[in-house]
């Protein structure tokens, strides 16, 4: 219980700012998720043979350190430094190593993120000056509505939540597969973590006052993202919009404002982070073999590719939240928690889970079981041992959480 592994050193004594880090139980799980997903992403990039590897892997490690810093920072200025630090490597990784539309994707990502971050910086300054300290452990709670909303918007952009998701489609499609895996599996969880650690913990009264509007946005994002995922024409599009939908479900759990909802949200953050990382890396392996992720050009990949079929089927089944899986446990706790806020919210969650089953089964069918597409040839080999060595441990982590 309480803060673990705490370290604190004075940084700017005249402003009361310190290098203060430590981990709570829930943030420890998120740091573990970051380490595991980042290791898999770096291994995939090494196997794929990215150009200028020293710069590429240096940026990947920079990103890893910044994300771990977000989950461990206990000073608001330090938190902001790490939160903004994530933008630097992402900007270069997408803008230099991304696809044909990387310029547009990078520009959208930077504009959205910087707008939210400026609001958060203003909120941090006001909160710290009023509290007399920027330390998250020492400072008390606040009732300021505007400061609360400044934090919420910044975290909603990073998550992303509806209607702050405009940067999502291009960024997820144009990034290298391993960067998309980190965007969906890890970076989005930094936004949800901010809602939990700062917006809810430090602003209990505004969080309660704005519970219904935020539940509405989460429910709309959950349904809207699910519908977009069902209509997406490509592998990455389905995973990208499903990630947006799942972040809406996680937000439902967070703003249930009770124990089961918060526990379910944290568990689902970890499970979804692992699942989305697997799916984006699988998308990368398929694109390397066929040069496309379009469903109209894929199909029939189950025949002669047992490893790919088994891995995609198993991941998809777990993502369906079948009873006994960790995904089921997280979603059940979220629905249990949000039911206390109103049965209608739980009904929306159940409906969206049905939609999730539909788009995930559509993805599996389009890749594996439909008629063989024009780009699927016998030269498109099954997953190689190196790829299995990257993906199987991620899936093993999900199954271990389900045990």
C-alpha distance (Angstrom), angle and dihedral (degrees) to the residues before:
residue distance angle dihedral
X1 . . .
X2 3.78 . .
X3 3.79 130.3 .
X4 3.81 115.8 -19.1
X5 3.80 131.8 -163.8
X6 3.80 90.6 14.8
X7 3.81 121.6 -175.5
X8 3.79 125.8 174.5
X9 3.80 132.2 179.7
X10 3.79 129.1 166.0
X11 3.79 112.0 -102.7
X12 3.83 107.9 170.6
X13 3.78 105.9 8.4
X14 3.82 95.6 -173.9
X15 3.81 91.0 56.8
X16 3.78 96.3 38.4
X17 3.80 92.0 -118.2
X18 3.80 119.6 147.6
X19 3.78 140.1 178.0
X20 3.78 93.8 -111.5
X21 3.80 119.6 166.5
X22 3.78 134.8 164.3
X23 3.78 141.8 133.8
X24 3.77 133.8 -112.6
X25 3.78 120.2 -159.6
X26 3.80 94.8 -95.5
X27 3.81 94.3 44.6
X28 3.82 90.2 50.5
X29 3.81 88.9 61.8
X30 3.80 90.8 50.2
X31 3.81 91.9 50.1
X32 3.80 87.9 51.6
X33 3.81 90.1 50.6
X34 3.82 89.7 50.3
X35 3.79 93.2 50.8
X36 3.81 94.7 47.3
X37 3.82 96.5 43.6
X38 3.80 92.7 44.1
X39 3.80 92.1 50.0
X40 3.80 89.8 53.1
X41 3.82 92.1 46.3
X42 3.81 92.7 49.8
X43 3.81 91.3 47.0
X44 3.80 90.4 50.8
X45 3.81 91.5 49.4
X46 3.81 90.3 50.0
X47 3.80 90.8 49.9
X48 3.84 91.2 47.0
X49 3.82 90.3 53.3
X50 3.80 101.9 -128.1
X51 3.79 116.7 -155.3
X52 3.81 118.4 -106.5
X53 3.80 91.4 18.4
X54 3.81 97.9 -174.4
X55 3.79 92.2 58.1
X56 3.80 92.4 40.5
X57 3.79 97.0 50.9
X58 3.79 91.6 40.8
X59 3.80 88.7 57.5
X60 3.81 91.5 46.2
X61 3.80 90.5 53.6
X62 3.82 89.9 45.8
X63 3.81 88.2 54.6
X64 3.81 91.8 47.4
X65 3.80 91.7 52.1
X66 3.81 92.9 47.3
X67 3.82 93.2 51.3
X68 3.81 93.0 48.0
X69 3.81 86.8 48.8
X70 3.80 91.0 55.1
X71 3.80 91.5 52.6
X72 3.81 93.7 46.8
X73 3.84 104.4 36.4
X74 3.80 114.6 113.8
X75 3.82 96.4 179.6
X76 3.79 120.1 74.7
X77 3.81 95.7 -137.7
X78 3.80 90.4 48.4
X79 3.81 89.2 46.7
X80 3.81 90.1 52.4
X81 3.81 91.8 48.8
X82 3.80 91.7 53.6
X83 3.82 92.7 40.6
X84 3.80 90.9 54.5
X85 3.78 91.1 39.1
X86 3.81 89.1 67.6
X87 3.81 89.4 64.2
X88 3.82 95.2 61.3
X89 3.83 99.9 63.4
X90 3.81 92.4 35.7
X91 3.79 91.0 54.4
X92 3.81 91.4 54.4
X93 3.81 96.9 38.2
X94 3.80 92.4 53.6
X95 3.80 97.0 35.1
X96 3.82 97.0 48.5
X97 3.81 105.9 27.3
X98 3.81 98.7 29.4
X99 3.80 129.9 106.2
X100 3.79 131.8 -87.8
X101 3.81 93.4 -68.9
X102 3.79 94.9 46.7
X103 3.82 95.4 118.9
X104 3.79 93.7 59.1
X105 3.81 91.9 41.5
X106 3.80 92.9 50.9
X107 3.79 93.4 46.6
X108 3.80 93.1 51.0
X109 3.79 92.1 46.1
X110 3.81 93.3 50.8
X111 3.83 95.2 45.1
X112 3.80 94.2 49.8
X113 3.80 94.0 43.0
X114 3.80 95.8 45.7
X115 3.82 92.3 48.7
X116 3.80 90.6 53.6
X117 3.80 93.1 43.0
X118 3.81 93.3 53.3
X119 3.80 89.4 54.3
X120 3.79 89.5 49.7
X121 3.81 92.2 49.1
X122 3.80 90.6 53.6
X123 3.81 89.9 47.6
X124 3.83 91.3 49.7
X125 3.81 92.7 51.4
X126 3.80 93.1 49.3
X127 3.81 93.5 44.5
X128 3.81 93.9 47.1
X129 3.80 95.1 47.3
X130 3.79 92.5 48.3
X131 3.80 93.4 46.0
X132 3.81 93.5 43.5
X133 3.80 90.6 -129.2
X134 3.78 139.2 56.9
X135 3.79 92.4 -146.8
X136 3.81 112.4 117.8
X137 3.79 93.4 -153.5
X138 3.81 97.2 48.6
X139 3.81 99.3 37.6
X140 3.77 120.3 88.7
X141 3.77 129.3 -137.6
X142 3.79 126.3 -72.1
X143 3.80 133.8 -145.6
X144 3.81 96.0 -157.7
X145 3.80 109.4 130.9
X146 3.81 96.0 -165.3
X147 3.78 94.2 50.2
X148 3.81 89.3 48.4
X149 3.81 91.5 51.4
X150 3.81 91.1 48.6
X151 3.80 90.1 58.4
X152 3.81 93.3 42.6
X153 3.82 94.2 53.5
X154 3.82 92.4 48.4
X155 3.79 92.4 50.6
X156 3.82 92.7 42.3
X157 3.83 89.7 56.8
X158 3.79 92.4 50.1
X159 3.83 94.6 46.0
X160 3.14 89.1 39.9
X161 3.80 109.2 -126.2
X162 3.78 129.0 175.2
X163 3.04 123.7 -58.8
X164 3.84 93.8 16.9
X165 3.81 95.2 62.9
X166 3.81 100.2 97.7
X167 3.82 93.0 116.4
X168 3.82 94.3 51.6
X169 3.86 105.9 83.7
X170 3.80 98.3 51.0
X171 3.81 95.9 38.1
X172 3.81 94.3 51.0
X173 3.81 93.5 44.6
X174 3.82 99.1 43.4
X175 3.81 99.9 41.9
X176 3.80 121.2 92.4
X177 3.84 107.3 -91.6
X178 3.81 93.8 -107.1
X179 3.81 91.5 51.2
X180 3.82 90.4 49.4
X181 3.81 87.3 51.0
X182 3.80 90.6 55.0
X183 3.82 93.3 43.5
X184 3.79 91.5 54.5
X185 3.78 100.6 30.9
X186 3.80 102.1 39.7
X187 3.82 116.1 4.9
X188 3.79 93.7 54.3
X189 3.81 88.9 53.6
X190 3.81 89.3 59.8
X191 3.81 87.3 66.3
X192 3.80 92.6 49.3
X193 3.81 90.1 46.0
X194 3.80 90.0 53.3
X195 3.79 90.4 53.3
X196 3.80 90.0 52.0
X197 3.82 100.9 40.1
X198 3.81 99.6 38.1
X199 3.81 115.2 10.9
X200 3.81 96.4 45.0
X201 3.81 100.7 27.4
X202 3.83 97.1 45.8
X203 3.81 99.6 33.0
X204 3.82 105.9 42.4
X205 3.82 95.5 153.7
X206 3.84 97.5 49.0
X207 3.82 89.2 42.4
X208 3.79 89.8 55.9
X209 3.81 92.2 43.7
X210 3.81 92.7 50.5
X211 3.79 95.3 38.5
X212 3.81 95.0 109.1
X213 3.85 97.4 46.4
X214 3.80 90.8 47.8
X215 3.80 91.8 47.0
X216 3.80 87.9 51.5
X217 3.82 91.7 52.7
X218 3.81 90.7 46.2
X219 3.81 92.2 49.4
X220 3.82 92.8 46.9
X221 3.80 90.7 48.3
X222 3.80 90.7 48.1
X223 3.81 94.2 53.3
X224 3.81 95.9 36.0
X225 3.80 93.3 49.0
X226 3.80 91.0 48.0
X227 3.81 91.9 51.8
X228 3.80 91.9 48.1
X229 3.80 90.1 48.5
X230 3.80 90.2 52.1
X231 3.81 91.0 52.6
X232 3.82 97.9 40.2
X233 3.83 111.1 120.7
X234 3.80 97.3 -147.9
X235 3.80 142.7 49.0
X236 3.80 96.3 -110.0
X237 3.79 92.0 45.5
X238 3.80 91.8 57.4
X239 3.80 92.8 48.7
X240 3.83 92.7 44.1
X241 3.79 96.2 51.9
X242 3.78 92.1 39.7
X243 3.81 87.4 56.3
X244 3.79 89.4 54.1
X245 3.81 89.3 50.2
X246 3.80 92.8 48.8
X247 3.80 90.8 50.4
X248 3.80 86.7 55.7
X249 3.81 88.9 53.5
X250 3.80 90.8 48.8
X251 3.82 89.9 50.7
X252 3.80 89.4 52.0
X253 3.79 87.7 57.7
X254 3.80 93.8 46.1
X255 3.80 94.5 51.1
X256 3.76 93.5 44.5
X257 3.82 77.8 84.5
X258 3.79 95.1 -151.1
X259 3.79 138.0 100.9
X260 3.82 101.0 -96.7
X261 3.81 92.5 46.3
X262 3.81 93.8 49.6
X263 3.81 93.2 44.7
X264 3.79 91.2 48.6
X265 3.80 91.8 48.0
X266 3.82 92.8 53.3
X267 3.81 92.7 45.8
X268 3.80 91.5 48.0
X269 3.81 90.7 48.9
X270 3.79 90.0 58.4
X271 3.81 96.1 42.4
X272 3.79 95.1 44.3
X273 3.81 90.4 46.4
X274 3.80 90.2 57.8
X275 3.82 95.2 42.2
X276 3.80 95.7 48.1
X277 3.81 90.4 47.1
X278 3.81 89.8 54.5
X279 3.81 92.7 47.4
X280 3.80 95.1 49.3
X281 3.80 91.6 47.8
X282 3.81 89.0 48.6
X283 3.80 87.9 51.4
X284 3.80 87.6 54.1
X285 3.80 92.7 51.3
X286 3.80 91.1 50.4
X287 3.81 92.7 47.1
X288 3.81 90.3 51.7
X289 3.81 89.4 55.7
X290 3.79 99.9 41.0
X291 3.84 104.7 19.3
X292 3.82 89.4 -128.7
X293 3.78 143.8 68.5
X294 3.82 95.3 -161.1
X295 3.79 112.2 127.9
X296 3.81 92.5 -144.3
X297 3.81 89.2 63.5
X298 3.79 98.2 39.9
X299 3.78 132.0 65.8
X300 3.77 140.1 112.2
X301 3.79 94.2 51.7
X302 3.80 92.9 135.1
X303 3.80 91.6 74.3
X304 3.79 110.0 89.0
X305 3.81 93.7 -1.6
X306 3.81 106.5 84.8
X307 3.81 95.9 158.8
X308 3.81 93.5 53.2
X309 3.80 92.2 44.7
X310 3.81 93.6 47.7
X311 3.80 94.3 47.5
X312 3.81 94.8 46.2
X313 3.81 93.0 44.4
X314 3.81 93.4 48.2
X315 3.80 93.2 47.0
X316 3.79 91.2 46.7
X317 3.80 93.1 49.2
X318 3.81 91.7 51.2
X319 3.82 89.2 47.0
X320 3.81 87.7 55.2
X321 3.83 85.8 67.1
X322 3.78 95.0 -123.5
X323 3.83 113.1 -171.5
X324 3.77 111.3 -85.0
X325 3.79 94.9 32.8
X326 3.80 125.3 110.2
X327 3.80 88.7 -120.4
X328 3.80 89.3 58.8
X329 3.80 91.3 49.6
X330 3.81 92.5 51.0
X331 3.79 94.5 46.8
X332 3.81 92.1 45.0
X333 3.81 91.6 53.3
X334 3.82 91.1 47.3
X335 3.81 91.7 51.1
X336 3.80 90.7 45.0
X337 3.79 90.8 52.3
X338 3.79 97.4 43.6
X339 3.82 91.0 47.3
X340 3.81 87.2 71.3
X341 3.81 88.6 59.3
X342 3.82 90.5 52.0
X343 3.78 137.0 -44.4
X344 3.81 90.3 -119.0
X345 3.81 91.8 67.6
X346 3.80 90.4 52.4
X347 3.82 89.8 48.9
X348 3.81 90.4 54.4
X349 3.79 89.6 49.4
X350 3.80 92.2 51.2
X351 3.80 91.1 48.7
X352 3.79 91.5 50.9
X353 3.81 90.7 50.1
X354 3.80 87.9 57.1
X355 3.80 89.1 50.9
X356 3.81 88.9 49.9
X357 3.79 89.7 56.7
X358 3.81 89.9 51.3
X359 3.80 97.2 51.6
X360 3.78 94.1 41.9
X361 3.81 92.5 50.8
X362 3.81 88.6 47.0
X363 3.81 90.1 54.0
X364 3.81 92.8 49.3
X365 3.80 92.1 46.9
X366 3.81 94.3 46.5
X367 3.81 93.4 51.6
X368 3.78 102.3 35.8
X369 3.78 113.7 20.0
X370 3.79 113.1 30.0
X371 3.79 122.2 90.1
X372 3.78 113.7 -62.1
X373 3.79 110.6 -86.4
X374 3.81 125.3 -133.3
X375 3.81 94.0 -101.6
X376 3.82 95.8 47.7
X377 3.78 106.9 93.8
X378 3.78 135.8 156.2
X379 3.80 86.7 -97.4
X380 3.83 88.8 67.7
X381 3.79 94.8 91.6
X382 3.78 129.7 -157.1
X383 3.80 121.3 -96.7
X384 3.79 111.0 -63.3
X385 3.83 124.1 -131.0
X386 3.82 91.8 -102.1
X387 3.81 91.2 54.2
X388 3.78 91.7 47.2
X389 3.79 88.8 49.6
X390 3.80 88.3 58.7
X391 3.81 100.7 40.9
X392 3.81 103.7 35.8
X393 3.85 94.9 61.4
X394 3.82 89.6 53.0
X395 3.79 90.9 52.1
X396 3.80 89.6 44.7
X397 3.81 89.1 57.3
X398 3.82 89.9 53.9
X399 3.80 91.8 48.8
X400 3.81 91.0 46.7
X401 3.82 89.8 54.4
X402 3.81 87.3 51.4
X403 3.79 94.2 52.2
